[in-house]
């Protein structure tokens, strides 16, 4: 019962959905944080040895390249140069945030997770900081880790929906079907409370769960809710 023949298809669907949401969120986050040099000074010399001209020069060089790349929406190059800057000034909050957001936006999940872990060691909270580790745990089918990480994600606004979805699938894979359904139902209620235009798509995930269990009448019942909603909207 742990993994049935339909599970790979189900996971593929949910991953496509989550990556789509994550891409939109991350892209908006990066665009919203485009650096305006007149308003924000990214360099904090308190963490750099000012007497070391070589390191100061490297820091300036990497930062200016990162700024130029980000301004031109070349987020891959921006991620590279921000991360190289961070290697010189590792406690700089702005560099940590810029490195993380650009790494995550370009799909460099493992490195982004390392940056998030580094930030956590400095007691810094990054927006969407839990998501790379959550993605890695899901890919590795480490459902206990997903369960733990999803709890953090559910408390953070920007990661909330992904936290609910992956927590539900973690519970299902830990043979807690009823708890998984409850999480999906709670997400439905949350979307309604937040004014989401059409939260009925959550019934699709519940239906997939019942299909995995070969409980087809229940699956059809939830799928019909989506159909009825579509028919009621011109």
PyMOL commands that set and color helices and strands:
alter all, ss='L'
color gray80, all
select helices_A, chain A and resi 7-32+45-47+53-71+75-88+93-105+109-121+131-139+143-155+157-173+177-193+199-212+216-232
alter helices_A, ss='H'
color red, helices_A
deselect
rebuild
show_as cartoon
